[in-house]
Amino acid sequence: MHSHINFGYPWQITYGYLFVTAVALPLGLLSWHKHWPKIVSVILAAATLWSLAAFSLMRFALDINGRMPLPTEAFLRSGSGRVLDIGAGTGRSTLMVLEARPQTTVVALDSFSDSYVGHFGSKGTGQSIPDQGRERLMANLRAAGVDNRASVEAADMRQLPFPPASFDGIVSAYTFEHLRRKGIEQAMAEASRVLKPGGEFLLVVLSKDLWLTLMQGPIAMHSHLPGRDAWMQFLHDAGFQVVEDGTRPGTMYFLARKS
């Protein structure tokens, strides 16, 4: 990855699991050496294995601070068009589209609200959160040399500031699952409204599976995540036809076409 591209996910997410390893592993070895009660050794061994598995998934399988590959080559096969990235964050999914489809332009949209700071670090001194978000996103796109094909909008995904049929394609990665059912329905309806008839919607979401359990732990896991059938129904109800879906570790994707 280019040295100047920084998607901004904090070290707690990518390397924080190793602190659990650093504590649990020595204690586990000490427990074995000192013949502590077996249950203590089992718990410490389980914590060590979990933390190493979670670190490997986050750092290598999801690689959230690395470039994001397009999950399917079927998205915008023509290679051109105007694309909306809903919940663009610091530009990881925006860059994914711009690099995979070099004839596209992308409008990168995010609310740039307090939750943005929670994901990507503290607000800079004297900066509003939207200004900070725009700067971070565009800095990454400039570093990749694709900023001339992108623009940034600050808005709520449930109330998109665009007229109907404004886009040839829409992409959203790891955003919709942060909403509750009503919010998902509103955001889906808005995505359908601003997409042209026959346009494509590539939705990437976290999946409620073993990989995510390993990554977050059974206590911290997103308990409200919809399953595959629920996402299919959300898309159908908003006027989309799912033409392809698939899975990656901790992830599901859906390629849908507006009817």
Residue frames as qw, qx, qy, qz and C-alpha x, y, z in Angstrom:
[[0.000, 0.888, 0.459, 0.000, 0.00, 0.00, 0.00],
 [0.323, 0.675, -0.052, 0.661, 1.21, 3.54, -0.78],
 [0.451, -0.133, -0.553, 0.688, 2.91, 4.99, 2.28],
 [0.093, -0.060, 0.127, -0.986, 0.73, 8.11, 2.24],
 [0.580, -0.313, -0.488, -0.572, -2.57, 6.23, 2.24],
 [0.054, 0.039, -0.804, 0.590, -3.96, 5.90, 5.75],
 [0.401, -0.439, -0.639, -0.488, -7.50, 4.61, 6.17],
 [0.186, -0.508, 0.282, -0.792, -7.31, 5.52, 9.83],
 [0.822, -0.402, -0.348, -0.207, -8.66, 2.51, 11.69],
 [0.304, -0.797, 0.433, -0.290, -7.10, 2.70, 15.17],
 [0.273, 0.418, -0.856, 0.134, -4.46, 0.30, 16.45],
 [0.498, -0.128, 0.665, -0.541, -6.95, -1.07, 18.99],
 [0.845, 0.311, 0.107, -0.422, -8.82, -2.75, 16.14],
 [0.736, 0.533, -0.414, -0.041, -5.87, -4.11, 14.20],
 [0.484, 0.366, -0.691, 0.393, -3.34, -4.87, 16.95],
 [0.456, -0.500, 0.331, -0.657, -5.31, -4.61, 20.19],
 [0.955, -0.128, -0.162, -0.212, -5.93, -8.36, 20.29],
 [0.698, 0.325, -0.501, 0.395, -2.21, -8.91, 20.80],
 [0.169, -0.519, 0.478, -0.688, -2.45, -7.24, 24.21],
 [0.874, -0.237, 0.123, -0.406, -4.76, -10.06, 25.25],
 [0.909, 0.236, -0.305, 0.161, -2.18, -12.52, 23.94],
 [0.324, 0.552, -0.493, 0.589, 0.61, -10.71, 25.82],
 [0.449, -0.434, 0.457, -0.633, -1.29, -11.14, 29.07],
 [0.919, -0.075, 0.103, -0.374, -2.97, -14.52, 28.63],
 [0.830, 0.366, -0.409, 0.103, -0.03, -16.44, 27.16],
 [0.232, 0.461, -0.670, 0.533, 2.51, -15.80, 29.98],
 [0.553, -0.283, 0.450, -0.641, -0.18, -16.41, 32.60],
 [0.940, 0.112, -0.119, -0.300, -1.14, -19.63, 30.84],
 [0.673, 0.391, -0.565, 0.276, 2.45, -20.84, 30.87],
 [0.079, -0.414, 0.622, -0.660, 2.77, -19.86, 34.51],
 [0.779, -0.153, 0.193, -0.577, -0.48, -21.69, 35.27],
 [0.921, 0.207, -0.324, -0.065, 0.85, -24.85, 33.62],
 [0.456, 0.437, -0.611, 0.478, 4.19, -24.57, 35.42],
 [0.184, -0.306, 0.578, -0.734, 2.66, -23.88, 38.85],
 [0.210, -0.241, -0.946, -0.058, -0.11, -26.47, 38.43],
 [0.322, 0.049, 0.245, -0.913, -2.91, -23.99, 38.98],
 [0.595, 0.299, 0.649, -0.368, -6.50, -25.33, 38.79],
 [0.424, 0.165, 0.742, 0.493, -7.19, -26.81, 35.36],
 [0.225, 0.822, 0.522, 0.014, -10.09, -24.44, 34.65],
 [0.129, -0.875, 0.123, 0.450, -7.72, -21.46, 34.95],
 [0.355, -0.317, 0.677, 0.562, -5.34, -22.99, 32.41],
 [0.356, 0.470, 0.762, 0.269, -8.21, -23.76, 30.04],
 [0.111, 0.924, 0.314, -0.186, -9.55, -20.20, 30.23],
 [0.200, -0.771, 0.339, 0.500, -6.12, -18.69, 29.63],
 [0.397, -0.063, 0.773, 0.491, -5.43, -21.04, 26.72],
 [0.304, 0.675, 0.660, 0.124, -8.81, -20.18, 25.17],
 [0.002, 0.940, 0.082, -0.331, -8.13, -16.44, 25.55],
 [0.312, -0.538, 0.554, 0.553, -4.73, -16.86, 23.88],
 [0.374, 0.203, 0.807, 0.410, -6.10, -18.83, 20.95],
 [0.214, 0.825, 0.520, -0.055, -9.02, -16.42, 20.48],
 [0.080, -0.886, 0.093, 0.448, -6.83, -13.33, 20.49],
 [0.314, -0.356, 0.676, 0.564, -4.40, -14.81, 17.95],
 [0.327, 0.424, 0.794, 0.287, -7.24, -15.94, 15.68],
 [0.113, 0.900, 0.377, -0.190, -8.98, -12.56, 15.92],
 [0.185, -0.745, 0.318, 0.556, -5.75, -10.71, 15.18],
 [0.353, -0.083, 0.774, 0.519, -5.08, -12.90, 12.13],
 [0.276, 0.646, 0.699, 0.132, -8.57, -12.33, 10.78],
 [0.025, 0.942, 0.187, -0.277, -8.54, -8.56, 11.26],
 [0.235, -0.719, 0.414, 0.506, -4.96, -8.02, 10.12],
 [0.193, -0.259, 0.802, 0.503, -4.71, -10.47, 7.21],
 [0.239, 0.427, 0.856, 0.167, -8.17, -11.68, 6.13],
 [0.119, 0.891, 0.429, -0.091, -10.09, -8.38, 6.38],
 [0.540, 0.018, 0.112, 0.834, -6.97, -6.15, 6.28],
 [0.043, 0.872, 0.484, -0.063, -9.11, -3.11, 7.10],
 [0.150, -0.849, 0.151, 0.483, -6.20, -0.68, 6.78],
 [0.363, -0.181, 0.694, 0.595, -5.25, -2.09, 3.38],
 [0.345, 0.188, -0.419, -0.818, -6.73, -1.63, -0.05],
 [0.629, 0.176, 0.618, -0.438, -10.10, -3.31, -0.49],
 [0.094, -0.055, 0.825, 0.555, -10.54, -5.63, -3.50],
 [0.588, 0.067, -0.178, -0.786, -13.72, -5.50, -5.54],
 [0.554, -0.127, 0.774, -0.278, -15.62, -8.60, -4.34],
 [0.674, 0.392, 0.624, 0.044, -17.09, -9.32, -7.78],
 [0.242, -0.177, 0.483, 0.823, -15.98, -8.45, -11.30],
 [0.123, 0.568, 0.758, 0.296, -19.63, -8.30, -12.36],
 [0.095, -0.814, -0.339, 0.461, -20.08, -4.84, -10.82],
 [0.243, 0.882, -0.091, -0.394, -20.16, -2.21, -13.61],
 [0.790, 0.036, 0.479, 0.382, -18.58, -4.44, -16.25],
 [0.460, 0.831, 0.191, 0.249, -18.75, -1.53, -18.68],
 [0.657, -0.075, -0.142, 0.736, -16.07, 0.12, -16.57],
 [0.088, 0.245, 0.054, 0.964, -17.69, 3.54, -16.72],
 [0.357, -0.676, -0.571, -0.299, -20.45, 5.53, -15.07],
 [0.142, -0.573, 0.309, -0.746, -21.20, 7.75, -12.10],
 [0.637, -0.232, -0.721, 0.145, -21.07, 5.88, -8.77],
 [0.402, -0.717, 0.155, -0.549, -22.25, 6.80, -5.29],
 [0.521, 0.065, -0.759, 0.385, -20.31, 5.41, -2.32],
 [0.545, -0.677, -0.150, -0.472, -22.66, 5.41, 0.69],
 [0.765, -0.630, 0.129, 0.027, -20.74, 5.53, 3.97],
 [0.689, 0.625, -0.272, 0.247, -17.36, 6.20, 2.36],
 [0.777, -0.553, -0.035, 0.300, -15.47, 6.74, 5.63],
 [0.291, -0.736, 0.366, 0.490, -11.84, 7.47, 4.79],
 [0.457, 0.648, -0.364, -0.488, -12.18, 6.30, 1.20],
 [0.391, -0.263, 0.875, 0.113, -11.42, 2.59, 1.25],
 [0.551, 0.432, 0.714, -0.008, -14.46, 1.55, -0.83],
 [0.346, 0.882, 0.001, -0.320, -14.25, 4.72, -2.95],
 [0.044, -0.669, 0.678, 0.302, -10.67, 3.84, -3.89],
 [0.530, 0.034, 0.847, 0.043, -11.76, 0.25, -4.58],
 [0.562, 0.680, 0.457, -0.109, -14.19, 1.45, -7.27],
 [0.218, 0.913, -0.206, -0.275, -11.93, 4.12, -8.77],
 [0.183, -0.560, 0.769, 0.250, -9.02, 1.71, -9.18],
 [0.493, 0.125, 0.859, 0.059, -11.05, -1.28, -10.39],
 [0.408, 0.709, 0.556, 0.148, -13.15, 0.81, -12.79],
 [0.421, -0.281, 0.083, 0.859, -10.84, 3.54, -14.17],
 [0.030, 0.341, 0.461, 0.819, -13.53, 5.17, -16.32],
 [0.335, -0.714, -0.613, -0.035, -15.87, 5.86, -13.40],
 [0.003, -0.484, 0.277, -0.830, -16.40, 8.92, -11.26],
 [0.485, -0.396, -0.752, 0.206, -17.43, 8.54, -7.62],
 [0.289, -0.667, 0.080, -0.682, -19.35, 10.71, -5.18],
 [0.481, -0.045, -0.770, 0.417, -18.13, 9.67, -1.72],
 [0.428, -0.606, -0.121, -0.660, -20.82, 10.28, 0.89],
 [0.494, -0.192, -0.734, 0.426, -20.63, 10.02, 4.66],
 [0.329, -0.858, -0.375, -0.120, -22.44, 11.67, 7.55],
 [0.428, 0.393, -0.359, 0.730, -19.07, 12.69, 9.07],
 [0.553, -0.706, -0.125, -0.425, -20.82, 12.69, 12.44],
 [0.431, -0.678, 0.532, -0.269, -19.57, 11.83, 15.94],
 [0.949, -0.039, 0.313, -0.029, -19.58, 8.14, 14.97],
 [0.691, 0.662, -0.182, 0.229, -16.98, 8.99, 12.32],
 [0.041, -0.758, 0.534, -0.371, -14.60, 10.17, 15.04],
 [0.786, -0.343, 0.446, -0.255, -15.32, 6.98, 16.98],
 [0.948, 0.265, 0.154, 0.087, -14.18, 4.89, 14.02],
 [0.705, 0.531, -0.030, 0.468, -11.25, 6.94, 12.79],
 [0.554, -0.048, -0.303, 0.774, -9.82, 8.85, 15.74],
 [0.162, -0.681, -0.397, 0.593, -10.15, 12.17, 17.53],
 [0.332, 0.885, 0.287, 0.155, -11.22, 15.39, 15.88],
 [0.577, 0.224, -0.058, 0.783, -8.43, 17.74, 14.87],
 [0.217, -0.543, -0.336, 0.738, -8.04, 21.02, 16.76],
 [0.141, 0.494, -0.067, -0.856, -10.15, 23.79, 15.26],
 [0.203, 0.069, -0.763, -0.609, -11.73, 21.51, 12.65],
 [0.749, 0.024, 0.185, -0.636, -15.33, 20.52, 12.25],
 [0.655, -0.083, 0.751, 0.008, -15.89, 16.80, 11.88],
 [0.730, 0.612, 0.301, -0.050, -17.21, 17.12, 8.29],
 [0.288, 0.890, -0.349, -0.048, -14.16, 19.16, 7.25],
 [0.371, -0.539, 0.756, 0.004, -11.82, 16.67, 8.89],
 [0.754, 0.172, 0.631, -0.062, -13.60, 13.79, 7.17],
 [0.628, 0.773, 0.055, -0.070, -13.44, 15.38, 3.75],
 [0.075, 0.842, -0.533, -0.029, -9.74, 16.12, 4.15],
 [0.537, -0.338, 0.773, -0.018, -8.90, 12.58, 5.28],
 [0.771, 0.383, 0.506, -0.060, -10.84, 11.01, 2.45],
 [0.539, 0.841, -0.053, -0.017, -9.48, 13.26, -0.28],
 [0.170, -0.768, 0.614, 0.062, -5.92, 12.92, 1.04],
 [0.656, -0.110, 0.745, 0.055, -6.11, 9.17, 0.50],
 [0.695, 0.613, 0.376, 0.009, -7.53, 9.60, -2.99],
 [0.233, 0.926, -0.289, -0.070, -4.83, 12.14, -3.86],
 [0.402, -0.568, 0.713, 0.087, -2.15, 9.74, -2.64],
 [0.667, 0.156, 0.722, 0.100, -3.57, 7.09, -4.97],
 [0.098, -0.215, 0.496, 0.836, -3.75, 9.58, -7.86],
 [0.001, -0.432, -0.833, -0.346, -7.53, 9.28, -8.39],
 [0.035, -0.515, -0.481, 0.709, -8.85, 12.42, -6.67],
 [0.149, 0.230, -0.325, -0.905, -9.67, 14.05, -10.02],
 [0.389, -0.180, -0.757, -0.494, -12.48, 11.53, -10.47],
 [0.398, -0.455, -0.761, 0.237, -14.05, 11.95, -7.03],
 [0.171, -0.534, 0.071, -0.825, -16.06, 14.42, -4.97],
 [0.257, -0.157, -0.824, 0.480, -17.18, 14.31, -1.34],
 [0.402, -0.525, -0.268, -0.701, -20.61, 14.97, 0.17],
 [0.020, 0.025, -0.782, 0.622, -21.61, 15.15, 3.85],
 [0.596, -0.149, -0.194, -0.765, -25.16, 13.82, 4.30],
 [0.591, -0.113, 0.690, -0.401, -27.34, 11.24, 6.02],
 [0.011, 0.093, -0.909, -0.406, -27.69, 8.03, 3.98],
 [0.152, 0.491, 0.836, -0.193, -31.39, 7.98, 4.91],
 [0.254, 0.883, 0.272, -0.286, -31.92, 11.37, 3.21],
 [0.630, -0.005, 0.381, 0.677, -29.66, 11.52, 0.18],
 [0.082, 0.737, 0.075, -0.666, -29.23, 15.03, -1.31],
 [0.103, -0.194, 0.712, 0.667, -29.56, 13.94, -4.95],
 [0.637, 0.239, -0.055, -0.731, -32.40, 13.94, -7.46],
 [0.882, 0.083, 0.435, -0.164, -33.89, 10.64, -8.67],
 [0.873, 0.396, 0.200, 0.203, -31.89, 8.51, -11.11],
 [0.011, -0.952, 0.292, 0.091, -28.60, 10.36, -10.51],
 [0.281, -0.601, 0.742, 0.096, -26.22, 7.38, -10.53],
 [0.699, 0.313, -0.570, -0.298, -25.29, 4.42, -12.70],
 [0.732, -0.065, -0.650, 0.193, -24.04, 2.45, -9.71],
 [0.455, -0.749, 0.224, -0.426, -23.95, 2.49, -5.91],
 [0.676, 0.102, -0.661, 0.311, -21.51, 0.82, -3.54],
 [0.463, -0.709, 0.226, -0.482, -21.67, 0.59, 0.24],
 [0.691, 0.149, -0.660, 0.256, -19.25, -1.32, 2.44],
 [0.478, -0.239, -0.661, 0.527, -19.75, -2.04, 6.15],
 [0.086, -0.143, 0.100, -0.981, -22.25, 0.78, 6.63],
 [0.571, -0.304, -0.396, -0.651, -25.85, -0.47, 6.42],
 [0.673, -0.269, -0.676, 0.133, -25.39, -2.90, 9.32],
 [0.218, -0.009, -0.457, 0.862, -24.89, 0.06, 11.68],
 [0.416, -0.158, -0.083, -0.892, -28.56, 0.93, 11.20],
 [0.420, 0.134, 0.797, -0.413, -31.59, -0.66, 12.81],
 [0.390, 0.380, 0.814, 0.204, -34.35, -2.14, 10.68],
 [0.232, 0.880, 0.357, -0.209, -36.20, 1.14, 10.06],
 [0.089, -0.805, 0.340, 0.478, -32.99, 2.91, 9.12],
 [0.376, -0.132, 0.809, 0.431, -31.99, 0.11, 6.73],
 [0.369, 0.610, 0.697, 0.082, -35.36, 0.33, 5.01],
 [0.114, 0.937, 0.101, -0.315, -35.05, 4.11, 4.67],
 [0.205, -0.652, 0.550, 0.481, -31.49, 3.93, 3.33],
 [0.430, 0.122, 0.835, 0.321, -32.41, 1.15, 0.88],
 [0.329, 0.783, 0.524, -0.057, -35.33, 3.20, -0.41],
 [0.011, 0.908, -0.159, -0.387, -33.07, 6.21, -0.89],
 [0.349, -0.365, 0.730, 0.460, -30.47, 4.12, -2.72],
 [0.420, 0.417, 0.777, 0.213, -33.18, 2.87, -5.05],
 [0.201, 0.898, 0.303, -0.247, -34.49, 6.39, -5.62],
 [0.009, -0.858, 0.322, 0.400, -31.17, 7.89, -6.72],
 [0.422, -0.214, 0.795, 0.380, -30.11, 4.90, -8.84],
 [0.433, 0.326, -0.413, -0.732, -31.01, 4.81, -12.53],
 [0.913, 0.110, 0.201, -0.337, -33.29, 2.00, -13.77],
 [0.913, 0.341, -0.174, 0.140, -31.07, -0.98, -14.47],
 [0.094, 0.773, -0.504, 0.373, -28.34, 0.48, -12.28],
 [0.788, -0.039, -0.587, 0.185, -26.29, -1.75, -9.98],
 [0.450, -0.758, 0.252, -0.400, -25.96, -1.71, -6.21],
 [0.690, 0.178, -0.636, 0.295, -22.99, -3.49, -4.60],
 [0.564, -0.698, 0.128, -0.424, -23.68, -3.98, -0.89],
 [0.599, 0.214, -0.682, 0.360, -20.93, -5.33, 1.39],
 [0.571, -0.643, 0.093, -0.502, -21.85, -6.10, 5.02],
 [0.122, -0.403, 0.848, -0.321, -20.55, -7.95, 8.05],
 [0.716, -0.114, -0.592, -0.352, -21.86, -11.50, 8.34],
 [0.618, -0.509, 0.398, -0.447, -22.99, -13.07, 11.59],
 [0.923, 0.177, -0.340, -0.020, -20.73, -16.12, 11.40],
 [0.869, -0.352, -0.099, 0.334, -17.83, -17.88, 13.10],
 [0.567, 0.325, -0.028, 0.756, -15.29, -15.50, 11.62],
 [0.132, -0.701, -0.017, -0.701, -17.01, -12.44, 13.11],
 [0.780, -0.606, -0.117, -0.104, -17.38, -14.19, 16.46],
 [0.825, -0.085, -0.082, 0.552, -13.64, -14.83, 16.46],
 [0.336, 0.498, 0.024, 0.799, -12.96, -11.23, 15.52],
 [0.257, -0.609, 0.039, -0.749, -15.18, -9.59, 18.13],
 [0.027, 0.060, -0.857, 0.511, -15.75, -12.24, 20.74],
 [0.205, -0.469, -0.833, -0.211, -19.17, -13.62, 21.63],
 [0.190, -0.641, -0.502, 0.549, -19.83, -10.86, 24.16],
 [0.032, -0.539, 0.101, 0.836, -18.97, -7.89, 21.92],
 [0.231, 0.164, 0.790, 0.544, -20.44, -9.35, 18.74],
 [0.350, 0.038, -0.172, -0.920, -23.07, -7.42, 16.77],
 [0.292, 0.177, 0.900, -0.270, -26.14, -9.29, 18.01],
 [0.481, 0.597, 0.358, -0.533, -28.57, -7.50, 15.68],
 [0.014, 0.404, -0.649, -0.645, -26.84, -8.26, 12.37],
 [0.806, 0.320, 0.083, -0.491, -29.31, -9.36, 9.69],
 [0.646, -0.129, 0.715, 0.233, -28.64, -12.67, 7.98],
 [0.161, -0.069, 0.684, 0.709, -28.45, -13.37, 4.25],
 [0.037, 0.550, 0.799, 0.240, -32.20, -13.87, 3.80],
 [0.111, -0.811, -0.378, 0.433, -32.97, -10.63, 5.63],
 [0.146, -0.514, 0.321, 0.782, -30.61, -8.63, 3.39],
 [0.116, 0.173, 0.804, 0.557, -32.15, -10.25, 0.33],
 [0.026, -0.715, -0.698, 0.025, -35.59, -9.18, 1.57],
 [0.148, -0.735, -0.094, 0.655, -34.47, -5.60, 2.29],
 [0.128, -0.284, 0.555, 0.772, -33.13, -5.33, -1.26],
 [0.053, 0.380, 0.851, 0.358, -36.23, -6.89, -2.79],
 [0.066, -0.769, -0.574, 0.273, -38.55, -4.58, -0.87],
 [0.112, -0.699, 0.087, 0.701, -36.60, -1.54, -2.12],
 [0.649, 0.697, 0.037, -0.304, -37.03, -2.59, -5.75],
 [0.066, 0.664, -0.718, -0.199, -33.78, -4.47, -6.34],
 [0.980, 0.116, -0.096, -0.134, -33.16, -7.85, -7.91],
 [0.479, -0.645, 0.580, 0.134, -30.16, -9.69, -6.46],
 [0.784, 0.534, -0.271, -0.162, -28.11, -11.11, -9.33],
 [0.706, 0.262, -0.559, 0.346, -25.11, -12.36, -7.32],
 [0.511, -0.776, 0.223, -0.296, -24.14, -12.87, -3.71],
 [0.782, 0.227, -0.498, 0.297, -21.16, -14.37, -1.95],
 [0.660, -0.751, -0.016, 0.024, -19.13, -14.54, 1.24],
 [0.464, 0.557, -0.501, 0.473, -15.67, -13.72, 2.52],
 [0.497, -0.216, -0.668, 0.510, -14.34, -14.20, 6.09],
 [0.124, -0.457, -0.473, 0.743, -16.70, -12.13, 8.26],
 [0.183, 0.386, -0.175, -0.887, -18.32, -10.60, 5.18],
 [0.502, 0.473, 0.721, 0.069, -21.23, -11.00, 2.77],
 [0.045, 0.324, -0.269, -0.906, -21.74, -9.14, -0.49],
 [0.475, 0.562, 0.666, -0.127, -24.79, -8.67, -2.69],
 [0.071, -0.141, 0.442, 0.883, -24.83, -7.40, -6.27],
 [0.301, 0.587, 0.699, -0.275, -28.33, -6.12, -7.03],
 [0.136, 0.168, 0.479, 0.851, -29.91, -4.43, -10.03],
 [0.299, 0.310, 0.348, -0.833, -32.70, -1.88, -9.87],
 [0.408, 0.419, 0.807, 0.082, -35.82, -3.20, -11.52]]
